[in-house]
Amino acid sequence: MIGESEQLVRAAMPELDVPAAALPGDRGGVRFTSNIVGPIYLAADFICLAAAIPIALAAYHVLIGARLVASVHLFALFMLSATYLLIRASKHAYQRSLADALEDEGSALFDAVVSSLIASALIWQFGMIDNYSRGISILYLLALCASLWLSRPLVRKLLRILAKRGVIGQRIAFYGAEPATAETIERLLASLDLPHLSIVGVADDRPRVDEVGDMHFIGGLAELTALARAGGVDHVFISVSDMNRERLTEIVEGLSEVSMDVSLIPPQAVALAPDYRVSLLGAIPVLTLWQRPFRDINQFVKRGEDLLLGALALILVSPILLVAAILIRLTSAGPALFIQPRMGFNNEVIRVVKFRSMFFDQSDEKGLVTTSKSDPRVTPVGRVLRKLSIDELPQLLNVLKGDMSLVGPRPHATHMRVGDRFYVDAVRGYAGRHRVKPGITGLAQVRGLRGEIRTIERAKRRVELDKEYIDQWSLWLDLKIMLATIPAVFLDEDAY
């Protein structure tokens, strides 16, 4: 809790032109840091545990009406409540700040169910089961889950109101006045939409930088600690690149003279932001740039989806395949199928099966020339097949074989170009789309990027959507993409 006034800070630091937003008490009254968020959630859970009692008793009286043994059910209530709070505490649910207030909300209901089962098991273990009502147990669990579910949006709304009114606030300062780093941090903080954060400014003892983005320059370590001592700073982030251990120790020791939070932002965390997740390898913090998308059980789910739905789709479209093959053979010389090498999983070349849509002697195996709208190489039948994506249907065989998936980034020809440059050279990070198997359809295709890619901007956007699919994959997302593919085939004017 922080209650220093603006006058105190200005008296302590008369030589500084401290912005009003950086000063505590600028709205009057008491201010808390965002560490109060955890206790608020704890209080909300206590209220839910208590509120569920009269709700469950009223419902029990109406629905069942039998007499309850008070001592047994009070014991069950105590065990359920204690177990629930211990489970939540073990997950650090009551140590959150506003920055992670939305995390782990769904597990509260799961923890309530687990706690109810543990309480029932203890009732049985202590020989009280004969006097224990299953009905009141179920009704209390339902009332508790409903209370928890309703309380979460109310608590979040309360926290935002308190933050906007200045009751909850976190005054943060940065030590390290490197313009590029400061601007990046400022931009990232703005994108987080955290109303409780107020940036006091930047401090540095090195030769003063003329500009530090839009941030206020506080001064050196002495000025920063004096401002914190007067209540103007709650949290300092050290963000200096190429800092040796001796200098870092010196800065930390200087900041330790004042009661405030001190954190270190590694230079790589700024340079790579926001393309990583923070995890722990034992006690060592690790910046995870990406992981295998389909690992452990997910790889079996994805493969099962491909085998089941792929086989079903092949059976359903077999009449279309037969008619298409006959039309191709009757209207142009050459085989009905066209096998083309394309880039697949792990950047390995796979042989993709398609219906031949070009004249046989003009087929482009390497994809050196992008197909255009009035491409003379495309046959009349092939033009219809390409427009309706029927030429892609034989790739169901690739799916069943395991070279491809139903949904994923589209496989590109080995020498595919965008403009006068190879795709891999034109788009940075292009190879990252090959971390999963290519698909017959994908997120980019249902977002209007199906067919010819004429510009670098469209090529970059397609790769961005491919990476978005990889990062956000779920079985439900695959199903949505497959359903969205049907209207996309008929409505997309860029496919030919």
Phi, psi and omega in degrees: 000137184233128183227013180293147182268166178297323181297324180297316181294315181293328178290323180285331184232063184294336184277352182260139173268078186281127179296149184300323182296340183274353188263137177287155176071016183289346176252003180084157176081194185269145177235138177249152171280174183290355175293347179287347183299316180301308177301327177295318177295322177298315178297321179297321179292321175301316179298318179296318179298322180283318184294332181291340183294302180296328179296313181294319180295319179296317179294321179296318180298320181286317188274324186240303174080003179284161183281144180252144173274108190300316186298319181295316185282334172293321176298316179298318179296317180297315181294319179297313182296314181297317180296316180299313182293324178293319178297315180296320180294323180295336177268009180060031181292339181254020177238024183273164172242181179296335181295330180237030183293338183269354185281149169064027182287322183297334184287345180298317179293319178298318179296326178295318179296314179299317180297321178296319179294320179294318179298318179296321179296321178292322176301316179293318183297324182270010174072026181257007190296330182293332180258015185254128181270118175293328182297310181293328178297314180292318180295320179294319179298317179297318179295320179294315180297319178296318180296316179296317182296320180285331185286329187300307178297329179292319179295317180298320179294319178299317181297318180294321178296314179297323179292316181292331178275356178086002178291321173251124181207148179230108178274118184241146177226157180242137173255113184134104188260046176276119187306314184297316179296314181298317181294320179296315180297316180300318180293319180294319179295322179295326181286343182283341180055058179247099187293344183277350183274132173231124181274115179289314181155199184233139176240152179193139178263355176284171178310130189300136176274136182298320182227142175229064185062225177260010185278151177283135177271116185280317185136214180263196182297322180296316180292323179295314180292326178294319178295320178293322180297327179276000177094015183268351181223132177258330190213130177245131175251123177272121184221072179238126179279156177055040179265129178282165186295323181296316180293320178298317178298320180297317180294315181298318179296322178295321180285337182289351178290343185240146180280099177198167178278139177231127181228157179247129175256110179298144179305324180295330180294329178280316184295325184263351184301144000259026190273054176198165172236144181267130176220177181241134171252089192071243178256006184263122176291137183232134174266104181274113182284317171195163178233164174301124185296318184250087182240160178054234186289334183298326181293328178284324177297314181296316180292321177298319176301315182295317182292314184292304183287328178296315179295319178297316180296321180297321178293317184292324184264004182303323175297322179294319179299318181295313180296317180298317180297319180295316181296321179296315182293325183282334188255349178204151181288145177117171181290160180284330183260151179230121182255121186235132174290132179221165180279129182240206183302137180060029178061028175265148182280131176240162180256107185267132181266130177222163166284139178291123180247354179248164173299139190303319183281357179243010180296141184249092186294323184271352181070037182290328182242124180290137180291130180256176187295321181247041184298120181291346180284342184274133179285161177303316178292320179299328180296319178291317180299319180291319181300320182265005180062020177293331180297342181271347187299325177300347178292350171302330176294321176296324179295311181295328179289330180108001178284331184227174175236164176296320182235134179167179176299139180295138178286130180262152176298154187296334181239033183293139181239157168233115190069231180253016182237149174294145183307315185295333178271334185279332186238118180293136180078014183302319185296341181296340179288347182268015176285349176231167177293143176292159184237163174291323174226168183200179182297320179297324183291326180271357177256020174090013180244044177266145176091209186294137175250108189267336187234159177298322181298315178293324178296317179295319180295322179297317179294322177301317180291324177298317180290325177298319178298315181298316184288331186248019186302141170204161178299322179295322178296319177300315181296320179296319180294318179297319178291323181286343181294325184299306177293330180297325180297320185272338186257346184279116181277349183272000181263127178200000000 
